Amino acid sequence: MEPLYEEYLANRGTIVKPYYWLSFSLDCSNCPYHIRTGEEARVPYTEFHQIFAFPYGPVYPQTKHLTFYELKTSSGSLVQKGHASSCTENNTHPESMLFEMKGYFEAARHKNNAIRHIILYSNNSPCNEANHCCISKMYNFLIMYPDVTLSIYFAQLYHTEAEFPASAWNREALRSLASLWPQVTLSPISDGIWHSLLNSFVSGVSGPTVFQPILTGRALADRHNAYEINRITGVKPYFTDVLPQTKENRNIKAQVALESYPFNKVFPGQYFQVTREQPQPNLTPDFRVPVVFVLVPFRDLPPIHVRQNAHKPRIIVRHLNMPQMSFPDTKDPRRPPMGMPVERVEITERVASTKEADEKMKKGKK
């Protein structure tokens, strides 16, 4: 098969052009080598902290996309690890690059038939928007290779909220992808997976830094992601809640933390239900204070136990027409704000000749 990509040997792995025509660009710092394998796939801790919002949780929307991956055999042996970054110049997402027809993953599977499991760790969940079609490409890849399983872990959901025009497409595509269970699982990054990422894909960290506690803001975001992906797909994700498990005050503390969080749009309030009989404490949580957790070696866990999805797999169809969305009326920038006193003055100007002025003066004397 003629490859779509070009791969070059580096000091600690390989660097890959996902499309052979890419070249160095001033608009994209990662061009042309968006895929890196082996130890070349490690990123600095500052980059991991900014893109994955670890350990404090999301504070602002993230525009960059970064996906770490592992290719494994059926016995769990690691064949290859790597990462793919988004291209800002060509507006291409990592999943689109990896699962492209005749792309890198297809070539890797063609060369090594022992690859049976793909694990993705992404800062954003995959989308199916017109310019990317990431989920459609994943879906087609899995149909082509039914003996390959795919586990997707994400740090935040991407464009699934109603205010995004493509949210309906993304949610429907996530449901279609999840309907391939048990071949596919969609879960939020949580608990020990964070520490595994630090250990395998982040450079310059070791010892206590790798096993630093999960902070409250990050734990709340992970809990919200688990709730939302279950609500969207109907499939229960693999998720370890590291927040304190005291039955009496667990929901109260989560609710108060939610209300005081600076980016509270990430955590809809309706998820945490507090009954009227429960007191409302006046707490101001510090999101840098660690919470108690138990590290679970998730790689050794048995397959995820979830209920069978009643919906049969559906082929994802790319829509040609945008779904009907209701948008609020835009304000006229020329209209003054309500309540502002406005004084309207009408000025007319007329230039009269000297002859006309003299005639008016004569008439006035008569």
WOCORJO-V673172 format. One record per backbone hydrogen bond with DSSP energy under -1.0 kcal/mol. CO is the residue of the C=O (numbers start at 0). NH is the residue of the N-H. E is the energy in kcal/mol with one decimal. If there is no record, write none. Layout:
BEGIN
co->CO nh->NH e->E
co->CO nh->NH e->E
END
This chain:
BEGIN
co->3 nh->19 e->-2.0
co->5 nh->16 e->-3.3
co->7 nh->14 e->-2.5
co->11 nh->38 e->-1.9
co->12 nh->9 e->-3.2
co->13 nh->36 e->-2.5
co->14 nh->7 e->-2.8
co->15 nh->34 e->-1.7
co->16 nh->5 e->-1.9
co->18 nh->21 e->-2.2
co->31 nh->33 e->-1.4
co->33 nh->84 e->-1.9
co->34 nh->15 e->-3.0
co->35 nh->82 e->-2.3
co->36 nh->39 e->-1.4
co->37 nh->40 e->-1.5
co->38 nh->41 e->-1.2
co->42 nh->202 e->-2.6
co->43 nh->47 e->-2.1
co->44 nh->48 e->-3.0
co->45 nh->49 e->-2.0
co->46 nh->50 e->-2.5
co->47 nh->51 e->-2.5
co->52 nh->56 e->-1.4
co->64 nh->85 e->-2.2
co->65 nh->122 e->-1.7
co->66 nh->83 e->-2.6
co->67 nh->120 e->-2.9
co->68 nh->81 e->-2.0
co->69 nh->118 e->-2.4
co->70 nh->78 e->-3.3
co->70 nh->79 e->-1.5
co->71 nh->115 e->-2.5
co->71 nh->116 e->-2.0
co->72 nh->75 e->-1.4
co->76 nh->72 e->-2.2
co->79 nh->70 e->-3.2
co->80 nh->37 e->-2.6
co->81 nh->68 e->-2.7
co->82 nh->35 e->-2.3
co->83 nh->66 e->-2.6
co->86 nh->91 e->-1.6
co->91 nh->86 e->-2.3
co->92 nh->96 e->-1.6
co->93 nh->97 e->-2.4
co->94 nh->98 e->-2.3
co->97 nh->104 e->-1.8
co->99 nh->102 e->-2.4
co->101 nh->3 e->-1.8
co->102 nh->106 e->-2.1
co->103 nh->107 e->-2.6
co->104 nh->108 e->-2.4
co->105 nh->109 e->-2.1
co->106 nh->110 e->-2.1
co->107 nh->111 e->-2.0
co->111 nh->114 e->-1.5
co->115 nh->148 e->-2.7
co->116 nh->71 e->-2.9
co->117 nh->150 e->-2.7
co->118 nh->69 e->-1.9
co->119 nh->152 e->-2.6
co->120 nh->67 e->-2.9
co->121 nh->154 e->-1.5
co->126 nh->134 e->-2.1
co->128 nh->131 e->-2.2
co->128 nh->132 e->-2.5
co->132 nh->136 e->-2.0
co->133 nh->137 e->-2.2
co->134 nh->138 e->-2.9
co->135 nh->139 e->-2.4
co->136 nh->140 e->-2.0
co->137 nh->141 e->-2.4
co->138 nh->142 e->-2.0
co->139 nh->143 e->-1.9
co->140 nh->144 e->-1.9
co->144 nh->147 e->-1.8
co->148 nh->117 e->-2.8
co->149 nh->184 e->-1.9
co->150 nh->119 e->-3.1
co->151 nh->186 e->-2.7
co->152 nh->121 e->-3.1
co->153 nh->188 e->-2.9
co->155 nh->124 e->-1.6
co->160 nh->163 e->-1.8
co->163 nh->166 e->-1.9
co->165 nh->169 e->-2.3
co->166 nh->170 e->-2.6
co->167 nh->171 e->-2.1
co->168 nh->172 e->-2.5
co->169 nh->173 e->-2.3
co->170 nh->174 e->-2.1
co->171 nh->175 e->-2.2
co->172 nh->176 e->-2.4
co->173 nh->177 e->-2.5
co->174 nh->178 e->-1.4
co->176 nh->179 e->-1.5
co->177 nh->180 e->-1.8
co->179 nh->182 e->-2.2
co->182 nh->149 e->-3.1
co->184 nh->151 e->-2.8
co->186 nh->153 e->-1.5
co->189 nh->192 e->-2.1
co->190 nh->193 e->-1.3
co->191 nh->195 e->-2.0
co->192 nh->196 e->-2.2
co->193 nh->197 e->-2.1
co->194 nh->198 e->-2.0
co->195 nh->199 e->-2.2
co->196 nh->200 e->-2.9
co->200 nh->42 e->-2.2
co->205 nh->208 e->-1.6
co->206 nh->210 e->-1.3
co->208 nh->211 e->-1.1
co->213 nh->290 e->-1.7
co->214 nh->218 e->-2.6
co->215 nh->219 e->-2.6
co->216 nh->220 e->-1.7
co->217 nh->221 e->-2.3
co->218 nh->222 e->-2.1
co->219 nh->223 e->-2.4
co->220 nh->224 e->-2.4
co->221 nh->225 e->-2.0
co->222 nh->226 e->-2.0
co->223 nh->227 e->-2.7
co->224 nh->228 e->-2.5
co->225 nh->229 e->-1.5
co->226 nh->230 e->-2.0
co->227 nh->231 e->-2.4
co->228 nh->232 e->-2.3
co->229 nh->233 e->-2.1
co->245 nh->249 e->-1.4
co->248 nh->252 e->-2.3
co->249 nh->253 e->-1.9
co->250 nh->254 e->-2.3
co->251 nh->255 e->-2.5
co->252 nh->256 e->-2.6
co->253 nh->257 e->-2.2
co->254 nh->258 e->-2.3
co->255 nh->259 e->-1.5
co->257 nh->260 e->-1.0
co->262 nh->265 e->-2.1
co->267 nh->270 e->-1.5
co->280 nh->282 e->-1.3
co->285 nh->288 e->-1.8
co->288 nh->215 e->-1.0
co->295 nh->297 e->-2.0
co->296 nh->299 e->-1.8
co->297 nh->300 e->-1.3
co->331 nh->334 e->-1.7
co->336 nh->339 e->-1.6
co->352 nh->356 e->-1.6
co->353 nh->357 e->-1.9
co->354 nh->358 e->-1.9
co->355 nh->359 e->-1.8
co->356 nh->360 e->-1.6
co->357 nh->361 e->-1.9
co->358 nh->362 e->-2.0
co->359 nh->363 e->-1.6
co->360 nh->364 e->-1.4
co->361 nh->365 e->-1.5
END
